[in-house]
């Protein structure tokens, strides 16, 4: 994670993308009819 100022942190792009792919696949397994609008 990298610092973004006063108490804010952000994952590096590659790690964030991998996490997003994982989260979307897990959510689709358990909630197939729902749609993820965005991930912050």
N, C-alpha and C positions, 0 to 999 in steps of 0.2 A: 504494500500500500504506500501511496505517496501523500505527503501532507499538502493540503490545499488552503492553508490559512488557519484561522482561529477555530480549532477543534474539528475541522473538516478533513476527511481523508477520501481518497479515491483509489480503486484498484487499477492496476496497470491494464491496458487495453486487451491484451491477449488473455489474461486471467479472467477479466470481466466477461469476455465473449464466451469462454469455456463455461463459466458459471451460468450465463444466460441460456446457453444450449441445454445444459443439464437441468436447470429449473423448468424450462419450457417442456422438456420431455417428461419430467416427473409430474408436472401439473396435468399434462395431457393424459397420462396414465390414470390418475385419480379423479380428474374432472374433465372428461372428454368433451363435454358439451359447452364448456366455458371458454371464453376468449381472453387472452392477456393483451391488454391495450398497450401497456408500456412497462418497462423495468427501469427504475432509477438507480 
